[in-house]
Amino acid sequence: MSNEKIIDYIKSLYVDEDITLLHKPVFLGNEKKYLEECIDTTYISSVGRFVTQFEEMTANYTGSKYAIATVNGTTALHIALLLSGVNPDDEVITQALTFVATANAIKHANANPIFIDVDHATMGMSPQKLEDWIVENTFKKLNSKTKKNDLINKVTKKRIAAIVPMHTLGHPCMIDKIVELGNKFNIPVIEDSAESLGSVYKDKHTGTFGLMGIFSYNGNKTITAGGGGMIVTNNEQIARKAKHITTTAKISHKWDYRHDEIGYNYRLTNLNAAVGVAQMENIDKILTNKRATAQIYRAFFNNLGIEFFTEHKNSLSNYWLNSILLDNKNERDSFLQYSNDNNVLSRPIWIPMNKLKMFKDCQVGNLDNTKYFEDRAVSIPSGYRI
Ligand SMILES: *Cc1c(COP(=O)(O)O)cnc(C)c1O
């Protein structure tokens, strides 16, 4: 039976406890040293050198002009939506197959998500389905205030304010085409690149194609800060505003507490940033290791005649979570059962957002590919291999 073969093989690749999580964090460098520095200097909270350093390293690494750290990826997305011009009651197009945080952040911005399909080749937002949905379901209307055309949903009569594609499991989606469509219809694109730090499309880092991109440093992501998020953008005005409203909208002054709008306490702590900086110092090593593991898995599964999901053309994936596609839902369930019974964590891809009770009334497009992956995709242990 191939379930047994697969599980034995995964066990042979990893040291024991590393397969009880899909992505166990790894600390290869200065994490402890920098944490001690925080404690020794008492800079553990919202002030300290590591936050700025973490931001600078991320901007350099991704090739974006500005990077603004936040307390987690969800809040980064929330702020990115607000700063892209999403207003209460607007609508935001995203993909049905994503982690719940994407849809939650849209709701946090008091907007409503519309769920469209992913692409069969990338598992990320499908540019074709996006265009089809827009052409079929919207019309243009002149906005008397902005003197620009708004895109209005035919059914709800609400404005479509942003497009949020997600680079699923670290594999770049066809982001250039999505940004092209965004430009064509005059809608900003925010990349949910929470899973794709280190992933590159057409020689450009994911997260840097749209108006803004966001990253997450949750404990299970490619690198972690314990928790943390980042907004990247090339737009100076947005960058400044993002820093301002994520840090309680306080006007810099030696002693005065003066705040000029309702801000958010979304600041990353220096403690978290210290871990993030140490992790960034080893990101190349971590990515090399992860890509090597993906190659090993790929060869193994090809041999078994099981599809191992790989990066699409023009892409370099960080292979955040290695995933296989089983023949059908029954095969999937039997694998999940066997693997978890034998202490190797494996998980199905997310339940599509439109099936969750809080999003069940949201508008959806054709979701054939979403359904396909929902029934077949399973993620397997993917952390750094010692
Ligand atoms: C992890 C993740 C987030 C949010 O990150 P947090 O840091 O956990 O808030 C957002 N979107 C996607 C697709 C993610 O995988």
The ligand as a Tripos MOL2 file, in Angstrom:
@<TRIPOS>MOLECULE
LIG
   15    15     1     0     0
SMALL
NO_CHARGES

@<TRIPOS>ATOM
      1 C1         -0.3770   33.0760    7.5390 C.3       1 LIG1
      2 C2         -1.2610   33.7580    6.5970 C.ar      1 LIG1
      3 C3         -1.8110   35.0330    6.8490 C.ar      1 LIG1
      4 C4         -1.7710   35.7720    8.1390 C.3       1 LIG1
      5 O1         -0.7350   35.6880    8.9130 O.3       1 LIG1
      6 P1         -0.7550   35.8430   10.5070 P.3       1 LIG1
      7 O2          0.6340   36.3350   10.7350 O.co2     1 LIG1
      8 O3         -0.9950   34.4830   11.0450 O.co2     1 LIG1
      9 O4         -1.7780   36.8320   10.8950 O.co2     1 LIG1
     10 C5         -2.5380   35.6500    5.8530 C.ar      1 LIG1
     11 N1         -2.7700   35.0610    4.6950 N.ar      1 LIG1
     12 C6         -2.2980   33.8380    4.4210 C.ar      1 LIG1
     13 C7         -2.5800   33.2540    3.0910 C.3       1 LIG1
     14 C8         -1.5440   33.1300    5.3590 C.ar      1 LIG1
     15 O5         -1.1140   31.9100    5.0710 O.3       1 LIG1
@<TRIPOS>BOND
     1     1     2 1
     2     2     3 ar
     3     2    14 ar
     4     3     4 1
     5     3    10 ar
     6     4     5 1
     7     5     6 1
     8     6     7 2
     9     6     8 1
    10     6     9 1
    11    10    11 ar
    12    11    12 ar
    13    12    13 1
    14    12    14 ar
    15    14    15 1
@<TRIPOS>SUBSTRUCTURE
     1 LIG1         1 GROUP 0 **** ****
